[in-house]
Amino acid sequence: ETIALKRTLEEIMSEHTGQPLDRVSKDMERDYFMTPQEAQEYGIIDNVIVHRDGSRP
């Protein structure tokens, strides 16, 4: 049951990010840290919030 749940989560993540299922599966195997820009490129987030002075919150 845990394996089926993991597969369902991978499929949902693949569908929503536009990443291939095999890449999402590989990336979810271990801790995978991203910068805000990398997360945006991957498709996990839409935008990175930046203050007017150019700094991040």
DRENDO-1510 file (C-alpha; in Angstrom, 1 decimal, always signed):
<recs>
REC; n; res; u; v; w
REC; 1; GLU; +0.0; +0.0; +0.0 .
REC; 2; THR; +2.8; +2.4; +0.8 .
REC; 3; ILE; +4.4; +1.7; -2.6 .
REC; 4; ALA; +1.1; +2.4; -4.4 .
REC; 5; LEU; +0.7; +5.7; -2.4 .
REC; 6; LYS; +4.3; +6.7; -3.3 .
REC; 7; ARG; +3.6; +6.0; -7.0 .
REC; 8; THR; +0.3; +8.0; -6.9 .
REC; 9; LEU; +2.2; +11.0; -5.4 .
REC; 10; GLU; +4.9; +10.7; -8.0 .
REC; 11; GLU; +2.3; +10.7; -10.8 .
REC; 12; ILE; +0.5; +13.8; -9.3 .
REC; 13; MET; +3.8; +15.6; -9.0 .
REC; 14; SER; +4.8; +14.7; -12.5 .
REC; 15; GLU; +1.4; +15.9; -13.9 .
REC; 16; HIS; +1.6; +19.2; -12.0 .
REC; 17; THR; +5.2; +20.1; -12.7 .
REC; 18; GLY; +5.5; +18.8; -16.2 .
REC; 19; GLN; +8.5; +16.8; -15.3 .
REC; 20; PRO; +8.9; +13.2; -16.6 .
REC; 21; LEU; +7.7; +10.5; -14.2 .
REC; 22; ASP; +11.1; +8.9; -14.1 .
REC; 23; ARG; +12.8; +12.1; -13.1 .
REC; 24; VAL; +10.2; +12.8; -10.3 .
REC; 25; SER; +10.6; +9.3; -9.0 .
REC; 26; LYS; +14.4; +9.6; -8.9 .
REC; 27; ASP; +14.3; +13.1; -7.3 .
REC; 28; MET; +11.9; +11.8; -4.6 .
REC; 29; GLU; +14.2; +8.9; -3.7 .
REC; 30; ARG; +16.3; +11.1; -1.4 .
REC; 31; ASP; +16.4; +14.6; +0.0 .
REC; 32; TYR; +16.5; +16.9; -2.9 .
REC; 33; PHE; +17.1; +20.6; -2.1 .
REC; 34; MET; +16.5; +23.4; -4.6 .
REC; 35; THR; +17.1; +27.1; -4.7 .
REC; 36; PRO; +13.9; +29.2; -5.3 .
REC; 37; GLN; +14.9; +29.6; -8.9 .
REC; 38; GLU; +15.5; +25.8; -9.4 .
REC; 39; ALA; +12.1; +25.1; -7.8 .
REC; 40; GLN; +10.5; +27.6; -10.2 .
REC; 41; GLU; +12.2; +26.0; -13.2 .
REC; 42; TYR; +11.2; +22.5; -12.0 .
REC; 43; GLY; +7.5; +23.6; -11.8 .
REC; 44; ILE; +7.0; +23.3; -8.0 .
REC; 45; ILE; +6.4; +27.1; -7.5 .
REC; 46; ASP; +5.1; +29.8; -9.8 .
REC; 47; ASN; +7.0; +32.8; -8.6 .
REC; 48; VAL; +9.8; +33.9; -6.3 .
REC; 49; ILE; +8.8; +36.9; -4.1 .
REC; 50; VAL; +11.3; +39.7; -4.1 .
REC; 51; HIS; +11.2; +42.9; -2.1 .
REC; 52; ARG; +11.3; +46.2; -4.0 .
REC; 53; ASP; +15.0; +46.7; -3.0 .
REC; 54; GLY; +15.8; +43.4; -4.6 .
REC; 55; SER; +16.2; +41.3; -1.5 .
REC; 56; ARG; +14.2; +38.2; -0.6 .
REC; 57; PRO; +11.9; +38.0; +2.4 .
</recs>
